[in-house]
């Protein structure tokens, strides 16, 4: 298993990406978002766990106004890079996700 403690400043986010083995995120500080390509928006806070299945394109990062930290865990990630990095999340996509999270 590979585990990383990742920190995002307000407004920061990953590119779109997927994982060959799936990914578990565990919130440790602040408020963030996990967003899938089909538009599902999940808010992540300390103590929350979010699972993305193998191959699901998604991004995660801090909310627009709060920092966010999480543990990112990949099981069985010993053979090469299990992450496929894709295009950046646009400002429009990011704003839409923040609006959806605020209305939930």
N, C-alpha and C positions, 0 to 999 in steps of 0.2 A: 504494500500500500504506500502511496505517495501522499503526503500531507503538507500543505503550505498555508501559512497564516498570511492573508492578503489584506491590505489596507487601501481604501479608496477615499480621496478627499471629496467634498461635495461636488456633484456634477461629473465625477470620473466614472468611467465604465470600461468594460472589456470591448473588444470587437465581437461580432457574431462568431460563434465557434460551436463545435460539437466534440464529443469524446467517444472514442471507440468502446470504452468500458463503462460509460456513464459517469456521473459525478454526484457526490454528496456535498452540500454546503451547510455549514453550521454557523449561524450568526454569533458573533462575539461582542460587537459594539456598534452603536448607532443604528441607522435605518437605511436599508437598501432595497433594490429590486432585482428580481430574476424574471426575465422575459423570454418567452419562446416565440419562434417564428410565426406561429398561428395566432399570436396576439395575447396569449395568457400572461397576466402580470401577477406575480406573487411578491408581496412585501416580506422582507427578511429583517428580523430584529434579534437581539441577543436571546439565545436559547432556541431559536427556530431552526428546523432542519428542512432543507429543500433537496429533493432528488431529481436529477434530469437523466432519463434513460439513455442508453447507448444510441448515438447517431442523432439525437434531438438537437437541432440548431437553437442556440439561445445566447443571451448575454446577461451579465450581472454587474452591478456597480452601486455606488452610493445614490441616495436620493439627491434632488437638486439643492437641498438646504442642509443636509446632515452628512457627516462622514459615516463610513460603514467599514467594518472589518468582519472577515469570516475565515473559517477554516475550510479549505477546499481539499476534498479527499477523492483520490482515484484508486480503486482496487485493481490489483493485478496489472499495474502499469509498468512492468519491468522491461518490456520489449519495445524499444523505440518510443517515439513521442505519440501518446494516445490522443492528442488534441489536434483537430483540424481547424486552423485559424482562417477566418473568412473576412469579409469587408467590415469597415468601421460602422458602428451604429450612428445613424444620422442624428443631427440635432432635433429634427422633426420626430423621428422614432422615439428618441429619448423623452421629449416633451410629452408625446402622446402617452407613453408608459407612466410618467409621473402624474398626469391628469387622471388616468384610470385608477392608479393606486390611491389618489386623494379622494376619489368618489366611492371607493370600496368600503 
